[in-house]
Amino acid sequence: MPEPIQLKSKICLVGEAAVGKTSLLRRYVLDQFDDTYVRTLGAKVSKKTMSVPVPERKTQVEITMAIWDVIGHLGFRQLLGDAFFDGAQGILAVADLTRRGTLTQLPGWVQAVEGIAGTVAVVLAANKADLTSGAAYGKQEVAPMATVLGYPYFLTSAKTGENVEDAFLRLGSDITKIQLGVRWPSRGAGSRVRAASSARRRGPRHPSDQGNASRATSRGIRGHEESKARLSSTHACLHPRVRRRSRGS
């Protein structure tokens, strides 16, 4: 049997504060859980290697993931996004099943990463599935939102371990296949916005580049509008009764 291919990848765990990003990471990397809440300051990086079969290439891949647990604060996202998100090849976007607003904030987090890193593999994780009595929403809200965005999703529990490994394995598998050229990520708006922004900052290097820069800017504007439309669509995915509650909270 041939030696497995060795790959490396950077993953960002993103989402609002206290959704359980650190607990998910701790469960996945150490198979441990601690319900004491400790706020992440900046970003914490952990590493883990997983084995991914790639039947399309008849090979096995060992992928080492550097997993960045990013602080769930909008101000830090805006201030330090370049440092945290640059070079990311995957996103685990985490929401809290007991707090409805954390779900509708996820597209903004994904857009923030893709605005820096370009279009990457994304998996949604609706966490705290063990807290059934305190759930504010469930699969019926997560599923249509994931469909609109084009991402796979899992209902996870860092406490019980439910679907935690499956979520990371799916993300690692998607990243591996993208790196090997077996599949491509769905084309999101973030990469077009980034391309347009870079074109405006750099300016055309040659007269013949003027048209390219203009087209990149135009694509970026269209991508921004598409992104806004996608954000609106995620709200429309929620049940009307849920939307009324959301606006009143």
C-alpha positions in Angstrom: 0.0 0.0 0.0 1.4 3.4 -0.9 2.3 5.9 1.8 -0.5 8.3 2.7 -0.3 11.8 1.3 0.6 14.4 4.0 -1.4 17.7 4.0 -1.6 20.7 6.3 -4.6 23.0 6.8 -5.7 25.9 8.9 -9.3 25.9 10.2 -11.2 28.7 11.9 -13.8 28.1 14.6 -16.1 31.1 14.5 -19.4 32.2 16.0 -20.8 34.4 18.8 -19.4 34.3 22.3 -20.3 31.4 24.6 -21.7 29.1 21.8 -19.3 26.4 22.8 -16.4 26.7 20.3 -13.7 26.0 22.9 -15.7 23.1 24.3 -16.1 21.6 20.9 -12.4 21.9 20.2 -11.6 20.4 23.6 -13.9 17.5 23.0 -12.5 16.8 19.6 -8.8 17.2 20.4 -8.7 15.8 24.0 -12.1 14.0 24.3 -12.8 16.1 27.4 -15.6 18.4 28.6 -15.6 21.2 31.2 -18.8 23.2 31.6 -16.9 26.1 33.2 -17.1 29.1 30.8 -13.7 30.7 30.1 -13.7 33.5 27.5 -11.2 33.1 24.7 -8.9 36.1 24.4 -7.9 36.6 20.8 -7.4 33.1 19.4 -6.2 29.8 20.7 -4.6 27.3 18.3 -4.7 23.5 18.6 -3.5 20.8 16.3 -4.9 17.4 15.4 -4.2 15.0 12.5 -6.9 12.9 10.9 -6.9 10.2 8.3 -9.1 10.8 5.3 -9.8 8.2 2.5 -10.0 9.7 -1.0 -11.6 6.9 -3.1 -11.6 9.2 -6.2 -7.8 9.1 -6.1 -7.5 5.6 -4.5 -5.4 7.0 -1.8 -5.3 7.8 1.9 -4.5 11.3 3.2 -3.1 12.3 6.6 -4.2 15.9 7.2 -2.8 17.9 10.1 -5.2 20.7 11.0 -4.2 23.8 12.9 -7.6 24.8 14.5 -8.0 28.4 15.4 -10.5 29.0 18.2 -11.4 32.7 17.5 -12.9 35.0 20.1 -16.6 35.6 19.4 -16.7 39.3 19.5 -17.5 41.6 16.5 -15.0 44.2 17.5 -12.1 41.8 17.5 -13.4 40.3 14.2 -13.2 43.7 12.6 -9.9 44.7 14.2 -7.9 41.4 13.9 -9.7 39.6 11.1 -6.7 39.8 8.8 -4.4 38.1 11.3 -6.9 35.5 12.4 -8.4 34.5 9.1 -5.6 34.8 6.6 -4.6 31.4 5.1 -7.7 29.6 6.4 -8.8 26.7 4.3 -11.9 25.7 6.3 -14.5 27.1 8.7 -16.5 25.4 11.5 -19.3 28.0 12.1 -20.8 27.4 15.5 -24.2 28.4 16.8 -25.9 27.8 20.2 -29.3 25.9 20.0 -30.4 27.8 23.2 -29.9 31.3 21.6 -31.6 31.9 18.4 -29.6 35.0 17.5 -26.4 33.0 17.3 -27.7 31.2 14.2 -28.6 34.2 12.2 -25.2 35.7 12.9 -23.3 32.8 11.3 -23.4 34.0 7.7 -21.7 37.2 8.9 -18.9 35.2 10.4 -18.5 33.1 7.3 -18.4 36.2 5.1 -15.8 37.8 7.4 -13.4 34.8 7.0 -14.0 34.4 3.2 -13.5 38.2 2.8 -9.9 37.5 3.8 -9.2 33.9 2.9 -11.4 33.5 -0.2 -14.0 30.8 -0.7 -13.3 27.8 1.6 -14.9 24.7 2.9 -17.6 25.4 5.5 -19.5 23.2 8.0 -22.2 24.5 10.3 -22.5 23.2 13.9 -25.6 24.0 16.0 -24.2 23.2 19.4 -25.6 22.2 22.8 -27.9 19.6 21.4 -28.0 18.0 24.9 -29.9 21.0 26.3 -33.2 19.9 24.8 -35.4 21.6 27.4 -33.8 25.0 26.8 -33.6 24.8 23.0 -34.8 27.9 21.2 -34.8 26.3 17.8 -33.9 23.0 16.1 -33.2 21.1 13.0 -36.3 22.6 11.3 -34.6 26.0 11.3 -31.0 24.9 10.8 -31.6 22.6 7.8 -33.2 25.2 5.4 -30.6 27.8 6.4 -27.8 25.3 5.6 -29.5 24.6 2.3 -29.7 28.3 1.3 -26.0 28.7 2.2 -25.0 25.5 0.6 -23.2 24.0 3.6 -23.4 20.7 5.4 -24.6 21.0 9.1 -24.6 19.0 12.3 -26.4 19.3 15.6 -23.6 18.8 18.1 -23.0 18.5 21.8 -19.6 19.1 23.3 -20.9 17.7 26.5 -21.9 14.2 25.2 -19.7 14.2 22.1 -22.7 13.9 19.8 -21.6 14.6 16.1 -18.5 16.5 17.2 -16.0 14.1 15.5 -18.4 13.8 12.5 -18.4 17.6 12.0 -14.6 17.9 12.0 -14.2 14.8 9.8 -16.6 16.3 7.3 -14.7 19.5 7.3 -11.3 17.8 7.0 -12.6 15.6 4.2 -13.9 18.5 2.2 -10.7 20.5 2.7 -8.6 17.4 1.6 -10.7 16.9 -1.6 -10.4 20.6 -2.4 -6.6 20.6 -2.0 -6.4 17.5 -4.2 -8.6 19.0 -6.8 -11.3 16.3 -6.4 -14.0 18.9 -5.7 -14.4 22.6 -5.3 -16.0 24.7 -2.6 -19.3 26.4 -3.5 -18.5 29.8 -4.9 -19.4 32.4 -2.2 -19.4 36.2 -2.3 -16.5 36.6 0.0 -13.7 35.9 -2.5 -15.2 38.3 -5.1 -15.4 41.1 -2.5 -11.8 40.4 -1.5 -10.7 40.4 -5.2 -12.4 43.7 -5.8 -10.9 45.2 -2.7 -7.4 44.1 -3.7 -7.9 45.5 -7.2 -9.0 48.9 -5.8 -6.0 49.1 -3.4 -3.4 47.9 -5.9 -4.7 49.7 -9.0 -4.0 48.5 -12.5 -0.3 47.6 -13.0 -0.6 48.0 -16.8 -3.0 49.8 -19.0 -4.3 46.4 -20.2 -5.1 45.6 -16.5 -7.6 48.5 -16.3 -10.4 46.4 -17.7 -9.6 43.5 -15.4 -9.6 45.8 -12.3 -12.9 47.3 -13.3 -14.4 43.9 -13.9 -13.1 42.7 -10.5 -14.7 45.7 -8.8 -17.9 45.1 -10.6 -17.9 41.4 -9.5 -17.1 42.5 -6.0 -20.1 44.8 -5.9 -22.3 42.0 -7.3 -20.8 39.6 -4.8 -21.6 42.0 -1.9 -25.2 42.3 -3.1 -25.4 38.5 -3.4 -24.0 38.1 0.1 -26.6 40.6 1.5 -29.3 38.6 -0.3 -28.0 35.4 1.2 -28.1 36.9 4.7 -31.7 38.0 4.1 -32.6 34.5 2.8 -31.3 32.9 6.0 -33.9 34.9 8.0 -36.6 33.9 5.6 -35.7 30.3 6.3 -37.0 30.6 9.9 -40.7 29.9 10.7 -42.8 33.1 10.7 -43.5 32.7 14.4 -39.7 32.4 15.0 -39.0 35.6 13.0 -41.5 37.6 15.0 -39.8 36.5 18.2 -36.4 37.2 16.7 -37.3 40.8 15.8 -38.7 41.3 19.3 -35.7 40.1 21.2 
